[in-house]
Amino acid sequence: MEQNGEGKMELTKEKDKKNKICKRCKVDYSPSLNDPISCRFHPSFFVCRRHDDQKRYYELGPDDPPYAAKFYDCCGAEDPEASGCTTGFHVSYDDDQ
């Protein structure tokens, strides 16, 4: 390992060549191809409660309590596998360090 500034730059470039896993969408991505629309994710949680707007009708099963609406709190999507409602840069687990 070199002690000069050039050696550190080489290590940084080498590290950026490795693919990373995105914390938000769990996709394996290349940092060199990361752009503002690379990651599609939900910025909120999938919840089980009454919907705030009270205008939406939910198909509840016969055994479901009346408050058992399940949806993403950010966009109202009712499918837990729905594609994200927001896009942005991928965020790696390595970015926290």
C-alpha positions in Angstrom: 0.0 0.0 0.0 1.4 3.4 -1.0 1.5 6.3 1.5 1.4 9.1 -1.1 -1.8 10.8 -2.3 -1.7 9.0 -5.7 -1.8 5.6 -4.0 -4.9 6.6 -2.0 -6.6 7.8 -5.2 -5.9 4.5 -6.9 -7.5 2.6 -4.0 -10.6 4.8 -4.1 -10.9 4.2 -7.9 -10.5 0.4 -7.3 -13.2 0.4 -4.6 -15.6 2.3 -6.9 -15.3 -0.4 -9.6 -17.0 -3.0 -7.3 -20.7 -3.4 -7.5 -22.7 -2.4 -4.4 -26.1 -3.3 -2.9 -28.6 -0.5 -2.6 -30.2 -0.1 0.9 -33.5 1.2 -0.5 -34.3 -1.1 -3.5 -31.9 -4.0 -2.7 -30.5 -4.0 -6.3 -26.9 -4.8 -7.1 -25.5 -1.7 -9.0 -22.3 -0.2 -10.3 -21.4 3.1 -8.7 -20.2 4.4 -12.1 -23.7 4.0 -13.5 -25.6 5.5 -10.5 -27.7 8.5 -11.6 -30.8 10.4 -10.2 -33.3 7.9 -11.5 -31.4 4.7 -10.9 -33.2 3.7 -7.7 -37.0 3.2 -7.5 -38.2 2.9 -3.9 -41.0 3.7 -1.4 -39.8 6.4 1.1 -42.3 5.2 3.7 -43.4 1.9 5.2 -46.1 -0.7 4.2 -48.7 -0.2 7.0 -51.8 -1.8 8.2 -54.3 0.8 9.5 -57.1 3.1 8.3 -56.2 5.3 5.4 -56.0 9.0 6.3 -58.1 10.3 3.5 -61.2 8.2 4.4 -62.3 8.4 0.7 -60.7 5.2 -0.4 -62.5 1.9 -0.4 -60.6 -1.2 0.4 -61.5 -4.8 -0.4 -61.4 -6.5 3.0 -61.6 -10.2 3.5 -64.5 -11.7 5.6 -62.2 -12.1 8.6 -60.5 -8.7 8.3 -61.3 -6.0 10.9 -62.6 -2.8 9.4 -59.3 -1.0 10.0 -57.2 -3.7 8.1 -56.3 -1.5 5.1 -52.8 -2.4 4.0 -50.9 0.0 1.9 -47.7 2.0 1.5 -48.0 5.2 3.6 -46.3 7.3 1.0 -48.4 6.6 -2.1 -51.3 4.4 -1.1 -50.2 1.4 -3.2 -51.9 -1.7 -1.8 -49.6 -4.4 -3.2 -46.5 -5.0 -1.0 -44.6 -5.9 -4.2 -45.6 -2.6 -6.0 -42.7 -0.8 -7.6 -41.5 2.3 -5.8 -43.2 5.6 -6.1 -40.0 7.7 -5.9 -36.7 7.7 -7.8 -33.3 8.8 -6.7 -29.6 7.8 -6.5 -28.8 4.3 -5.2 -27.6 4.4 -1.6 -25.0 1.8 -0.6 -24.6 0.2 2.8 -20.9 1.3 2.4 -22.0 5.0 2.2 -22.5 5.1 6.0 -18.9 4.5 6.7 
